[in-house]
């Protein structure tokens, strides 16, 4: 699948409707309320990590922003927030109000060194790993010296994957994922960040719960495992992990820029 075809499938993904008659969309297995609840904890961890690194008055780029579900946890912490996405359907969502521009992460339409912080959440797992460095080089280009990028993705090291991933193939993709979408290897994101020029790269887990877990179980897991989020090797094994890197304050002549 070439890149143009891949972009087309990503746009179609925003327009898809889930087939509620499938077995795995029985409320016992599938609950939108349960999914939204289980996404909240990792998004709060991501927001806390970002806000602890940036004072008020900083400028944020959400690349891509989707419908803005991650940005809403950061409202009021940045003097200016801009979101980009390839999907017009995502950008026209009125729930979260901030400046939105339709463009591709590979071809960001901003001047160099514009943003203090770049948030890229639940994006890379939609693409083959050969695109990681290209995406992250574009992000590096618009990040100010000393600025940081924060990436949140599902990890391939999450233990429950041994059960959840076969369901996708055995039950005809019940959750409507894109064909080649799947958890990522955090080590490859780390490598791509460093290749793109970022330094001080770190990995931490965002949650060990899962979208299929009922609230009491999810709350118990999030409470009891919170001390493990930053502890290696558990930091690589969350359902979601957060990978961050900093653009150097000074770049030597001939280095990546």
PENOR-V287769 format. One record per helix or strand of 3 or more residues. SS is the DSSP state (@ for helix, = for strand). FROM is the first residue (numbers start at 1). TO is the last residue. If there is no record, write none. Layout:
ss: {SS,SS}
from: {FROM,FROM}
to: {TO,TO}
This chain:
ss: {@,@,@,=,@,=,@,=,@,=,@,@,=,@,@,=,@,@,=}
from: {3,23,32,58,71,78,88,99,105,115,124,129,143,161,186,198,215,234,240}
to: {15,25,51,63,74,85,91,102,107,121,126,142,155,170,196,207,228,236,247}
